[in-house]
Amino acid sequence: MRTAMAGMSRKAMGTAGGFLLMAGALVPVSHVVAATGDELFISEYVEGSGTNHAIEVFNPTDTPMSLSASGYHLEFYADGGTSVTGGVNLIGVIQPASTWVVVPTDASAELKAKANQTFAPSAFWFDGNDAVALTHSGVAIDIIGQIGFDPGTEWGTGLTSTRDNTLRRRSTVTAGDADGTDPFDPSVEWDGFATDTFDGLGSFGEPPVNEPVAITCPTELNTTQPADVAGAVSASDPDGTVVSLSVTAVTPSDPGSITVTDFTPASAVGGSATANLSVGGSTTAGSYSVTVTAANDDASPQSAACNVAVTVAPFVPAMDKLHDMVNSLVTDRAVNPAKGFLLTDRLDRAEADQAAGRADAFRAQMQAFANQVAGLSPRWITPAAAAQLTALAAEVVAEGV
């Protein structure tokens, strides 16, 4: 029992009727245990966080069952008691080889989305040390726990226990445990799952589909030394939580400067984890294939990967680019060839001063170059070519000696 108040509420509630009838969950026959039994039984038990509780009932017969007309109930026995302290009148029709999921009215939206019937707030339900019985016309046909015995906090240990876990009946089980007086060990017939595992509700006999991790990356990233570049990466898992994004491979070789940065894990199941794939400006020039991998926190973690083509162009000094521009403009006749020779000669002098570390002389030569360009335009140099040359000359001066 979590609180004395919850216990008092359950005792006051008794076995009041259920509410909110919905359609039963009809499961494809290929996904369930063969309908060979002759009585309903409990196929899943959820004792989760906060108000998250659930009981799933399975119909192994080949006949639709009217739960209310046939007198099916869930009964709760608190703290080792032998008297019913709460319960649910099951209402609805459960089809052959199908399940019926009942949850409290104040369960989470995610859990209520799995429900066929909701009933009463969770305070009137069970805790890990309360026995739960499925009855038919007043006769117990399946029991979780041991009526009349208080285990303390739970029956079982670890994941396979009745507190803060989900218990799922093994598919080999075809009938309930109708003896509520014998010792109860959930590990005999049940598999345990972590708190708030709801993905199996609504089916029985086959493990639920484990949805894959999905990852999104940029197709390519391009930069020129020494500029950095980054691209957004994100990943999610519809039924899990992505907790890591990392660079797992770089070919042909890892320069050590291509990394995942600004990582934020997903905050909840189905949420998005985000990060940046960052390429440092010091990365050796070349082409790289980078693999980014996302992983979730499943017991057996799932992962997904994407590949990003990264190209790092080598640094080209602005002076070299200016020489090439003059030659290109002369070839394209945007600069008169004879005047182009004058510009090239001026750049050669400036480059010599730059290489020798003569900063003042270098800046003077570059100013003379700019003046030449201005004086030759528009007669010998087109205005567009003059603007290009002037802008790149400014870059050369900015790089300095």
Buried (B, 14 or more C-beta within 10 A) or exposed (E): BEEEEBBBBBBEBEBBEBEBBEEBBBBEEEBBBEBEBEBBBBBBBBBBEEBBBBBBBBBBBEEEBEBBEEBBBBBBBBBBBEEBBBBBBBBBBBBBBBBBBBBBBBBBEEBBEBBBBBBBBBBBBBBBBBBBBBBBEEEBBBBBBBBEBBBEBBBBEEBBBBBBBBBBBEBEBBBBBBEBEEEBEBBEBBBBBEBBBBBBBBBBBBEBEBBBBBBBBBEEBEBBBEEEBBBEBBBBBEBBBBBBBBBBEBEEEEBEBBBBEEBEBBEEBBBBBBBBBBBBBEBEEEEBEBBBBBBBBBEEEBBBBBBBEBBBEEEEEBBEEBBEBBBEBBEEEBBBEEBBEBBBEBBEBBBEBBEEEBEEBBBBBBEEBBEBBEEBBEEBBBEEBBEBBBEBBEEBBEEEE
